[in-house]
Amino acid sequence: LQKYGAREKGLPPGPPTVPILGNAHLFPTEFPHFKFTEWARKYGGLYSLKVGTGTVVVITDAAVARELMDKRGAATADRPPIHIAERTMDGMQLVLARYNETYKTLRKAAATILTPQATGQHLPIQQAEAVQLLYDFLHSPESFLTAITRYSYSVIHCVLYGKRVPRYDNEDMKQFEKITHDFSVLVAPGGAPPVDLIPILQYVPECFAKWKKECRRIRNLQHKHYFTMLNEAKDRMLRGEGNGSYMEQVFKQQKELGMSDELTKYFGSSLQETGAETTSSFLQGLVLALVAHPGIQKIAQEEIDRVVGTQRMPILDDLENLPYVRAMILEAHRFRPTAPLGIPHATLSAQEYQGYVIPEGATIFVNVWGIFHDPDLFENPEEFKPERYLLTENGTKPGVDGSALRHTLPFGWGRRICPGMYLAFDTININTMNLLWAFDFLPEVDSEGNPIPVDTFAFSKGIASAPLPFRCRITPRSAEKAKIIQSQFLEASETFSKFEAGLSGG
Ligand code: HEM
């Protein structure tokens, strides 16, 4: 019995194990990136944990990650099995799918439609939605968090299905939020019995397993919601009223891409769910960082004012003349990465590296948080300091080798790298410039007028981490700019109208 849970010879080092459990009793269930980083400082940039008989490898070293995840990407492209996800979505959810033929078909479809050129064609609606975000901030500044959520959902929805979501209380949005919320509760630790650790639980009959009923219920909700979206997009296209959405492209190439209707449904849901949540988390985190760092906000605003002026809104091309704003975007990713541990990969074959053997089927986490907060690499890593990216390409201390880092590091690794990143770049760039140009972001004040500080550590649990609800004061930087926002919003109605056929519930 002693050997169950023990760390096998040849594995990278790690915390001492106990029989049967290995390190399972130590495994953090909340904010694991903090514990993983603490262990990295003790056991190094490559260490292992035993969870029962399974192996988890944690990489907190960009050079190790580059070798194992990028260069040996073919061997580390699997995902660990998540039984609940497989049961609910038949293993067809692109983000969580194992590395098999179904996955390859989905990924090929994503690569076909999410190219930088294709993304560029969707700029008009991205820009129009970004104007609505400013308009919403102007008129209901207290609802800025839900305005960002709506924006992020709507922009992906327009690009994917050709239909926008003009209000947060829209029926499509409510359905989507319900589905993603219910699934995240079910899949979170404690949401269901630990079927991945104790596989025999999978065979408990449904009448005794509430979680199986819950999988079925969520699956039915997803089916109804996403097929409705697909059918609407298809009908619009067949009526000759298409607006160039990604799904229209998929319909046109469905046979070549090898996509069944069922797969097409999951393709849409994977992109919608991942894209909306990550974009929204990033933008909310950016606002939080601005509120917490008024001096930095001011430097960025002054740069925008010099380049853009007060007579027009920023455009994407302005970014090349805004080095400080570009540095601020990179710093926002570093300071609070949207996915602090990325999404775990798994090995498809055993890998020898640095004298260790990582077995087939091991789960691999790249601890992006730990890399980005490594004091050997970054000067005062806990500080929000865009200037570091003006000093060196990857923000590292001068004289330190930061060449294993890259600007796309927050978007993942190897064959699994985020296929939506080009869309994300445009969204992040447009909105960062717009928000800085238009508004001041200040702490809320108490009844005596004292500023209430925000907590830059108060983030949600889960794979994609968003700030917990916080309050701030958002005020237009001038009456002139407020007027430009109003008139741009009116002008955007022409772009919006192409995405408003068949809107329901607001
Ligand atoms: C701030 C924005 C975003 C961030 C920080 C982000 C980050 C990530 C990360 C870390 C991964 C995991 C990569 C890996 O396994 O190594 C990922 C995967 C993925 N992302 Fe994004 N993402 C963003 C926006 C988007 C958008 C806008 C879309 C869709 C339009 C999208 C779709 C996906 C999909 C489908 C995957 C799964 C890829 C696979 O498993 O092959 N993401 N993203």
Residues whose N, C-alpha, C, O or C-beta is under 5 A from the ligand:
A	BS01	HEM	L94 V95 S270 L271 T274 G275 T278 T279 F282 T338 A339 G342 I343 P410 F411 G412 W413 R415 R416 I417 C418 P419 G420 L423 A424
